Amino acid sequence: MNWIDFFTDPIFRAPTWGTLFMCISSSLMGVILFLKKKSLLAESLSHATYPGVVIAMMLFTLLFPGKEEWLFIAIFIGAFFSSWLALQAIRFLQEKQRLHSDVVLCVVLSSFFGIGVLFTSWMQATIPAWKNQMQMLLFGQAATMTDLHIALYGSLAFLCVLFFVLCFYPIQAFSFDRSFAQIVGIRVSFFEKLFFSLVLLSLVLGIRSVGVVLMSGMVVAPAVAARQFTNRLGSMFLLAAFFGALSGFLGNVCSVFGSIALSTEDHRLTLPTGPMIVLVGGLIAVFSLAFAPKRGWVFRKMRIGSFSLKRLEENLLKMMWKRKEQGIKRGQFTSQLGISTLSLSLVLFRLRSQGWVLKKDSLYELTFDGRQRASFIVRLHRLWELYLTNLLKLESTKVHKTAEEMEHILTPDLEMRLTELLSNPIEDPHQQPIPKKGEVG
């Protein structure tokens, strides 16, 4: 069995295509919710579908016995109506009662879900045959999808894509600046109603594949992952849709092959597709948070470490420059700079490899290039001190610490502009000479 079989095999194609389309639509909705800082709204609305689902199932079985093949329509209608009521309750409590959003979301989520659990308990006691059906709605059952679900989820994904393509600029406007959107004549309330209608549809239809409890994970996770790679809204939509589709596909693959690998002749273990999809989506989000080139935690730590090392190197060069021709012993570095022996060894190795420092017997001295580099650092420091005192009118006794930080990030272009702005000065505020550009000192 290969990956193409998941899209063509009569058994696997419905779960694969269905969850793939479902993940695309929910991921696109999640982008706006994430950017508007309303990700918890998806959690509340997905849980709020539960009482509607249970009540719709109860009424359908009582009014239309023997028509179970149409039960999913009643479930979707009930779920949509219940989540719509929850959305109206959230808006009322926030806008009319002036309650904090966290309080409102918690109250609505717990209340609606509690009502759903209450009706479920009563239903299990009166109609026990539907217990497994209720369990399926909590955690999803993507493996039993049919080609009808492909058409259903495909239509939803098409509607979501069409909405964002045709309404991209109005969505962009009201997502980032609602007041500006209203000023330029955008019908913000209309687009928000349309958007939240699609959100409700995505959540309601998604419970069939990943369930009420886990649906919010597929709304948020792809958007979180996409945000780490881009600062542009259009790119974020594309990346979120890609990560959502990838989660849907890999979730099916992990479910099938994981179940086969973990099952034995005596015991059959099944990894449910819905939870596996959410798990894959969560792992993609965590990986993105850690390893995205610009925003990832790992690369940020590497950049911070690189800058700290550069700052330490330049402080060491500056220290040696101020001692003129005198060499410095290794122990003097640790005592004056307050660094560990390991850090000192790394810094001295880098400085020697760059040809800025050489070792004679037990003493370390600056080379010609090293003195030139150190002189430039001192020049940046003293230029910045002069800028702060002359132009920003700060006291000369309070500028040293700021200059210590800025000297490591000033570029040659800024150095040139400071020189022109200060009319090529020769002394800093403390009457210390400012080394000339290219001077060894």
N, C-alpha and C positions, 0 to 999 in steps of 0.2 A: 504493500500500500504506500502511495506517495502523496505529496501535498495536493496534486491536481485532483485526486479522488475526492477530496473534501468538497470540491466545487461541482463534481459531476456525478458522483455515486448517489443512487436514489435514496440511500439511508442517511448519508452525511450532508448532502447538499442543502437541504432545508435548514438544519441548525446552523450551518456555516454562513450561508447567504443571509438568513434571517437575522442572526446576531450581528453580522458585519454591517448590515444596513441600520440596525437598531443602534449600534455603537456610533456610527457616523452621525446620525440625527441627534443623539443625546450629547455627543461631544461638541457639536456646533452650538447647541443651546448653552452648554456649560461655559463656553468662552465668554459670552455676555454676562452670565451670572457671576463668573469669576472676576471679570474686570469691574463689575459694579459692586463687588464685595458682598454678594448675596448667595454664596455657595451653599450656606446652610438652609436656604429656602428650598433647594432641591431635596434635602433630607426631610424637611418637614412635609413637603407636598407628597413625596413618595410614600411616606408612612401614613399620610392622611387618606390615601386611596383605599386603605385596608377596610374600614367600615363600609364604604360603598361597595367594595367587592363582595363582602360577606352578605350584606343585605340584598344585593342584586341576585346573588346565588340562591339565597333562601326564597325570595319571591318567585324566581324563575322555576325552581323545582316544585313550588306549590301551585303555580298558575299554569305551567306548561310541562307536566310530567311526560317523560319519554322523548323529549326534544333536546337531549343533551348536546347534540351536534351544534346547536345554536347558542349554547350557554356562554361562549366566549364574547358574543356581542353584548349580552346583558352585563357581563363582568366589566367590559370596557366602558359601557355607559355609566354603570354605577361608580366605577373608579374615577371617571372623569368628573362626574357631578360632585363626588365627595371631595376630590382635590380642589375643585373650583370653589366649593364652600369654604375650604380651609384657606384658600388664597384671599377670599373676601374677608374672612375673619382676621387674617393677618393685617390686611390693609386697614380694617376698621380699628383694631387695637393700636396700630402704629399711628394712624393719622387722626383719629378722633379721641382716643384715650391717651395719646402721647406716651405710650409705654416704650421702653427700650426694645430694640429689635431682638436681642438675645432672649429676653423674657418672653416676648410674643411667640417666637419660634418654638421655644421649649414648651410653652403652655399648649399651643396648637398641636404640636407633634404628640405630646403625651396624651392629650385629651382625645384626639381622633383615633390614635392607635389603641388607646385603652378601650374606647367604645368598640373598635373592631375585635379586640380580644374577648370582650364581654359577649358579643354576639357569636363569636366562634365557639366559645365554651357552651353556650346554649345550643348551638347548632350541632355540635358533636354529640350532645346528649340526646337530641331529638332525631337527627339525621346522621348517624355515625358513618354511613357509607361515604359521606363527603369529606371525611377527615383528611384523607390523602390529597384531595383536591385543594384544601385549604393550606396544607403544608407546601404544596407546589407553588402557590401564589406568594408565600412568604419568601422562598428562596429560589424560585424559578425552576423551569424544566425545559430548557432549550432543546434537549435531545429528542423530544417528542413533537417538534415542529413539523409542519407539512408545507407543501408548495404554496398553500393559501397564505401562510405567514410570510413567505418570501415576497409575494405581491403586496401584502399589507405594509411590511417594514420598508420595502422598496419605495412604495408610494410616499410614505412618511419622509424618508431620506430625500426623495426628490422635492417634496414640498419645502423642506428645510433649506436645501441648497438653493432652490429657486427664490425663496424669501430673502436670503442673504445676498444673492447676486443682484436681484432687482432693487433691494432696499439698503444696499451697503452704506451709502453716504448718510441717509437719515439715521440708520442704526449707529453709525460711527459718531454722529453728532449728539444724539441723546444719551449715548453710553458714556461719553467723556465730559460733555457740558450740556446739561439739560436746558439751562437758561439760554445759552446761545442758540440752541436748536429752536426754542420757542420764539426767540427774537427774529430769526431769519424765516419764520413762517412754516416750520416743519410741524406737522400734526403729531406731536409727541404722544399724546394719549392714544391715538389710533394705532401707531406702530407698537406701543407698549402692549396694548391689548392683543394685537396680532402675535407679538412675540410670546407673551405668556400663554396664549392659546396653544402655540406650538410646543411650549415647554410642557404643558399639561398633557398634550398628546404623546410626547416623547416618553414622559414618565409612566403614563397609563399603559401604553403599548409595551413598554420595556419590562413591566413586571412579569410578563409571560416568559421572558428569557432569563432574567437575572433576579427577579423577585422584588417584593416590596422593600425588604430590609436592605438589599445591596444596590438598588437602582441608582441611588445618589452617587455611589462610587464611580459609576460609568459616566456621570455628568461632569464630575469635578476632575478626576484623575487625568484624562487627556488634555484638558485645558491647563492644568498645572504643569504638565510636561511640556506642552507647546510654548508656554510663557518663558521657559528658561532658554529658549533658542532664538527668540525674536522680540523686537520692539514694535513691530508693525502689525496692525489688526488683520489685514488680508493674509499675511503669512501665518499668523496665529490660527486663523480659521483652517487653513490648509493643513498645518501641522497637527492640529487637534483632530481633524477628520482622519488623517493618516494614522495617528497613534490609536484612535478609537477603533478603526478598521483592523489594525494590527493586533490590538487586544482581543477583538472578537475572533479573529482567525486563530491566533496562538492559543486562546482559551479553549477552543474546540480541539486543537491538536493535542494540547496537554491533557485534556479530559480523556480523549480516546487512548492515546499511547500510555498515559499514566495509569489508567484503569487496567490496561493489558499487562503492563509491567508489574503492577502490584498485586494482581490476582493470581491465585494458585488453583490447583485442581480441586482442593477442598474448600476454598474460601474465595468468593468473588467480591472484589472491592471496586466500587464505582466512584470516580471523582466527578462530581456534578459539574456540568458545563458552566452554569451561571456563575457560581463562586470562582471557578477557575478564570473566567473572563475578567472579573473584577480584580482578582489577584494579579493577573498579568498586567492589567491597567495600572494597578498600584505599584508594581515593580518598575514599570516604565517611568512612572512619575518619580519614584525614588531615585532611579538611575539618572534621570534628567536633572534632578535637584543636586545630585552629587557630581556629575561629570559633564554638564553643559559647558562649552568652552568659555563663555563670558560670565555666566551667572552661577555656574556649578560650584558647590562647596569646595570640592577638591582643588579646582583651578583657582578659586579665590584664595584659598590657603597658600597655594603655590606662589601666587602673585604677592601676597602679603609677606611670605617668607623671603622671596627674592628681593623685595624692597627693603626689608629689615636687614638683609645681608649687605645690600648696596649701601645702606645708611651706615652700617657698622664699618664697612671698608672705608668710606669717605671720612668718617670720624677719626679712624686710625691714621689715615693719610694726613689729615689736618693736624692731628696731634704731633706727628713726626715732623711736619713742615715747620711748626712753631718752635721746635727745638733746634732749627737750623741744621748745622753740620753734625750735631751730636747723635751718636747712635743710641738706640733704646734696647734694653734687655727685655726678654720675654715677660718676666714677672711684672715689669712696670705697666705693660698693657692691661693686664687683668686687674691691677690695683686701681688704675686711673679710669679705665673705661667700665669696670664692673661687669666683665663678661666671663663666661666659663672657659675652662681650658680647651674644651672641645670646639667651642665657637671660635676661639682665638686661633686654633690650629687650622681650621677651615679658612678663615679670613686671610691668614698669612700665606697659606698655600695658594689661594686665588690671586693675591696681590703679587706674589713671586712669579706665578705663571703668566701674569699679564705684563711682567717686566717693570712693575712700579716699585718693588721693594727687593732688596738683596740682603743676604746675610753674610756678615764678616765676623768670623769666630762666633761669639755669643751675642753679637749686636746686630740689630736690624737697621738698615739705612734706606733712604729714598734714592732711587735712580733719578736720572735727569727727567725722564718721562713722568716718574712719580711725583717729583717736585712741581712739574708743570701742571699735572692734574690737581694736586693739592692746592696750588696757588689759585687755580680757577675756582675751586670750592670756596676758599676763603674770600675770593672776590665776590661770588654770589651772595655769601652771607653778609658781607659788609654793604653791598649795594642794597640789599633788602632792608637792612637796618636803617640806612639813610632814607630809603623810600618811606618807611613807616614814620620816621621822625619829621622829615621835611614836608611831605605831602599829606600824610594822614594825621600829623600833629600829635603823635604818641610820645610819651616821655621816653628819653633815651635809656632809662634804667629798666624799661619794661619790654624792650624789643628783642632782646637777645634770644629768649626762648622761642619766640615765633620764627626768628631768622634761622635758628637751629633746625627747625622742621622744614622750612621752605627751601633751604639751600639744596636739598636733595631732590627737589622736583622742578626747580627752575631750569628751563631749556635754554640753549644758546640764543634762540630767537627772543625769549623774554629778557635774557641778559642784555642783548643789544638794545631792546626797547627801553629798559631801565637806564642804560647808559645815556641814551639820547634824552630821556625825560629828565634826568638829573644833571644834564650838561657835562657828561664825562668827569665825574668827581674824582678827587684824589685822596680824600679822607672820609672815614665813616663818622658817625655821631660821637664816637669816643676818641676822636683825633688819631685813630689808627690808620696807617696808609692802606689804600685799596690797591691790591696788585693789578697791574695792567694786563690786558688780555694777551695771553701767550707768554707772560712773564714767568720765569722760574721762581723768583723770590729768594 
